[in-house]
Amino acid sequence: MPVPAVEESAAQVVRLLTERGRTVAVAESLTGGLVVAALVGVPGASKAVRGGVVAYMTDLKTALLGVDPDLLARSGAVDREVALAMARGAAERLGADYGVATTGVAGPDQQDGHPVGELWVATWGPDGAGEATGLALDPALGRDGIRRAAVAEALSALVSALGH
């Protein structure tokens, strides 16, 4: 089954949110704003997208998204629980029903012992539950390829969180 294009997935997310009267907020690290850019590129996105936070540096994950500094000190930024906390923080701090987050290593070098291509994508829903998916992408994809794959995974995770 082919993977839908980022534009198609973004349009599906906006459509599903709009139909349900729900909203989303985005927290991004390695994707640096690409997820929210994909969403706001969809006509009518203003009905569903509350905004996004690019917390590229670790300290901003705490300051802007409320990620526990002890968790970050213990686990580093590339971690399942950190991704979940980022998604929850985005939803709570930006006043959205859903949150989605990306964190990982796009390269060119490893980070805190995590290899290039390791990433986490998380969603947080209005029921107070979250889901996170870890990926180990081929470093040969390069920095841009890894970042694009993370965007596609984040949008796919949102579609799944919305029940499709």
N, C-alpha and C positions, 0 to 999 in steps of 0.2 A: 504494500500500500504506500503510495508516494506521500512524502511529507508536504503539507500545504505551504505555500509561500508565506513569508512573514506578513506581507500585506493582507493576504487572505485571512490569516489567523487573527491579525489585529482587527480587521473588519468584523470578524465573527465575535470576538470579545466585546467590541463596542456595541454590536447589535444585541447580543444576549444581555448585556448589562442594561442597555436602554429599554429593552422589552420588559425587563423585570424591575425597572426603577431603582437599580443598584449602581454603586460607584466603586472605583478602584483607585488605589494609590500605589506608587512604585518606589522601591528603594533599590538603588543600583550602586554597585562597586565596579567590578571589571567591565561592565557594559557601558558605563559612563554616560548614561542618558539615552542610549539607543532604544531601550524598551519603551520608555514614555514617548520618545519621538515617533516610534512606529504607531503607538496608539493615537497620538494627537494628529497624526497624518491622515486619519480616517475622518471624512466629513461627518459632523454630528458628534464628535468625540467629547465636546464640552458638556454633553448631557451625562457622561459616564466617567470621565477621567478627572479626578480631583487634583492631581499633580504628582510630582516626583521629587525625590531627594537623591542627589548623587553624593554618596558618602564614600568617596574613594579612599581617603585615609582612615585608618583604624579608629582614631580618636573621635572622628565625626560620627561613627556608628553609634557611639555612646551619646555624644552631645546632641545630635539631631534625631536619632531614632530610638534612643533609650535602651540600647543594648547594654546589658550588664558588663561593666568593665572587668569584673572578676572572670566572667566567661571568656571575654576576649583575651585576658592575660593567660588563662588556663589553656584555651583551645586555639587561639589565633583567629584571624578573620575568615579563614577558609574552613568552614565547619557547618555541619547540619543545624545545630542549635542556634548558631549565629544567624544563618539564613532565615530560620523561622522567626527569630527575634526581630530581624530587620523587616520582614513582611508584616509582622504584628505592629511594630513601631510605625511603619508607614501608614497602615490602616488607622491606627489610633490617633496619631499625631496630625494626620491630614484629614481626619473625619470621613473616612471611606468605609464602605461595607467590606471590601476585599483589599488585601495587600498582596503584592508580589515582590520578590527580592532576588537579586543575583549577587553572588560573591564567588571569587575564585582567582585563578592564576592564568592570565592570557599570555604571559611571556614578555620579553624573551627569556627571563631567568626564573628559576623556582623562587618561591616565597615561603619563608618560615618552615622549610622542609617539605613544602607541598610542590609537586611537580607541575610543570607547564601543562595545561589542559585539565587540571582538576578544578571542578566547580560545583557549586550548589545553587539550586533554584528552589525557592519556597513560596508557597501561597498561604494566606491566612484568610479565613472566612468569617461571615457574620455569626456563625455558631460558636466562635471562639476556638476553633480547631485549625490546625495547620498541617500541611503536607510538604515534604522536602524530597528532592531527588538529587542524588549525587551523580556526577558524570566524570569519566576519565577520558577526555578527548585526545586524539592523536596530536602531539605537538607539531607534526608536519603540516597541520592545518594553518599554522601561523597565527600570529596575534589577531589579525582581522577575522580569520576564519573561526577561531575559538569564540571571539566576541559575537559574531553573527549566529553561531550555533547556540550560544547562551540566550540570545534574544528569542530565537525560535523555540527553545525549550521553555522559556518563561511564558510566552504566549500560549503554547500548548498546555502548560500547567494551568493557566487561567481558564482555558476552555474546559479542561477536566474538572476544575473546581466549580465551574458553573454547571456541571452536569451534562456535558456533551462530549 
